[in-house]
């Protein structure tokens, strides 16, 4: 055994670069739309470039779906619903879903590297969170496919038909799994539109679906922009719409669907409070705060973007938080030691810069650890605002970046009032030593999910979703299946 010498006083441990190899991924120069089991160019030949946000290097040209492609995909999905997938017994549907889950596991490294390249998230997150959870969603829902008659939906639960699904860029593969797995388990067929900036893992999933031998048309994947999403959600051949994204677009979709009789679930934004009481295990709470807002660069709908800390421990918590943030490593998303990756797009970076500038202009104190940002690509340092009041824009608007707003409270009643002072209602965190206080808080916090002494925990068996401006409907668990069953 070799004794490692301790670092000299004042010096810091440095990590050697540990990049994951990108050799495992082969990115084609161009990709088509996945319609009726085959890759095909867009009807009008349009395409767009997808970039690596960490370097701005173009990765591939991707077909841009138009109205005629949406028509083709919906027709293929309808045909599969009526002739193959819809009438198929649940035991057989389950076999296909297990096959997809196993293929994701077998190709896990490939999915993880591709996700980090196209999205900018650190490889340790795509490897340890996004990809395993995506596989877990297919495994979990495979288990339901032949048990739906026993799930409390009546003796003969029926699928809805064709599901039109639109997903965002923050968890591209995982959101595809959240949408496809329950829909397919219940016997629906799907047309999925990934976000424009992150199409590549959805297209790799299309390849997996092709290899798994699903009947053509069961899953169709249309890459494209907001107009393609709009064409899909307003298509009269779609029976069910599932959307995850901004509240603004969610409201537009709600207006378009109103009165059509089609089913809709919306998973929208959030401005979650992470509430730390003075009796909380503070070191754990600091880890929970970091995980709550700096996981995935804060591009998380349920991010704990408002820290509410009890006044008596506010200085202590802030000191420890700043010390901890000084150890975070920002940089190459493919480096296994990276904690903070790139911001997904220039547009998102502009939004973060705009809102943080407003935070300063409105009088909050801004702090970031010393940190060198790469010169190419889109980057933003972990940032903490203290002295924030409830009227500040950074306390009210979803920033969707690595930016924490810190507010204080004195009593549990004040904590609840401040936590609920938002139009959103997606998630919240509570940190305290007292079980009774956790229950007291969860009864009063107006959010779909409340984590106690932890944050950002996800499980396919656990329903996730919000209310008010965070949307409606649940994903995951038995509740998530209900959104894809008639009745
Ligand atoms: P959007 O809501 O615009 O995008 C989500 C998805 O919807 C994308 O696939 C998008 O396509 C598509 N889309 C855009 N317009 C329409 C439309 N009119 N009808 C149907 N589908 C549409 O979010 P952005 O990516 O523009 O992000 C803006 C803000 O939204 C972020 O800053 C963040 O605050 C919030 N957001 C919240 C998310 C959440 O999980 N709750 C996820 C993403 C963003 P395309 O990619 O081509 O625009």
Boltz pocket constraint, residues with backbone or C-beta under 6 A from the ligand:
constraints:
  - pocket:
      binder: B
      contacts: [[A, 166], [A, 167], [A, 168], [A, 169], [A, 170], [A, 193], [A, 194], [A, 195], [A, 196], [A, 197], [A, 224], [A, 225], [A, 226], [A, 227], [A, 228], [A, 229], [A, 230], [A, 231], [A, 233], [A, 244], [A, 245], [A, 246], [A, 247], [A, 249], [A, 250], [A, 252], [A, 253], [A, 267], [A, 268], [A, 269], [A, 270], [A, 300], [A, 301], [A, 348], [A, 351], [A, 398], [A, 399], [A, 400]]
      max_distance: 6.0
